[in-house]
Amino acid sequence: MEENKENLARPTAQDVARLAEVSTATVSRFFSQPGRIRKQTAEKISKAIEVLGYVPDLNARALASRRADVIGAVVPTLENAIFAEGIESMQTWLNKRSITLLVASSNYNPDREYQQVQRLIAHGVAGLLLIGTARHDKTRQLIQARKVPYCLSWCYRSSNDEPQIGFDNYSAGAAMAAEILARGHKRIAVLSGVRDWNDRATDRVQGALDAFAAAGVPVANDALIEVTYNHELAASAMETLLQRHSDLTCIFCANDVVAAGALRQAHIMGRSVPEDISITGFDDIAMAQVLTPALTTVRLRHKLMGELAGERLLEAVELGHKVRPENIPYSIVLRDSLGDCPNS
């Protein structure tokens, strides 16, 4: 009886059509053939869907039974090696148990993430993996309203009570900063990923900035540059930093791809690493070991995280409880790109 009441309370396609002032056929076409809907009409339907919290029952049987044969994941991008590695590990673990993983990409856009979550729920996924803590409240509300078990990954914030399986990026950033400070560096710059809607980059950088400031070595505002996940753009940003501050002795980079670009540009500009300037990374992707010099970085266990996410999500679906969280340890990998401060 309670289930019937819940179903009756759910908004229908007719409700969406009424609010958007279109036909139910147009609402159906919005989901099945979005390219055939005029932009103005699509915007009206999208707004009605958001107001009502409507999700189409494209797979009513799966939604009703919540069978654990399909798990969904929305990632910012698969161009980033760390996401590809973690998702591959998760998929391998699930496939061994005859479970399909559906993966969608948001391109770091919270509106697109919301749309992808809508579609995955509509297709009857039994559980959801999302990346990080930064998203629209409406996305959380949708997941909770449909009672889909979910977890956040690549992050672990003690201040967030959502189930998280990932890493304490703030603490890891502070730990790398401590290694830099221990070698006497005081003229330090930061190359970060774009922090808007990206709590992982935000926490890594803030952890480092707080550690530097606490040691009496604050980073100047113009010695912090954000770049997208691209070594060419990172190289350009490195050139800018060295033009602004020719006396820099260390660059803290918030991921390894950015660090690789910075390292390349240092060589181009005749700066020897680490004799003249040190560079550190974050993630310990495969290239970190083969760069010249090899990169000092923060090792995050992305494969383990992917396996745990798959295991804990499946457990939550089968047992009907929230996903059990896991704060996965990180470690500092000391290689040749970090040296003592010159003339310290």
Secondary structure, DSSP 8 states (H G I E B T S, - for coil): -HHHHHHHHS--HHHHHHHHTS-HHHHHHHHH-GGGS-HHHHHHHHHHHHHHT----TTHHHHHH--TTEEEEEES-SSSHHHHHHHHHHHHHHHTTT-EEEEEE-TT-HHHHHHHHHHHHHTT-SEEEEESS---HHHHHHHHHTT--EEEES---TT--S-EEE--HHHHHHHHHHHHHHTT--SEEEEEE--TT-HHHHHHHHHHHHHHHHTT----GGGEEEE-S-HHHHHHHHHHHHHH-TT--EEEESSHHHHHHHHHHHHHTT--TTTT-EEE-SB--GGGGTSSS--BEEE--HHHHHHHHHHHHHHHHHHTS----EE---EEE--TT----TT-
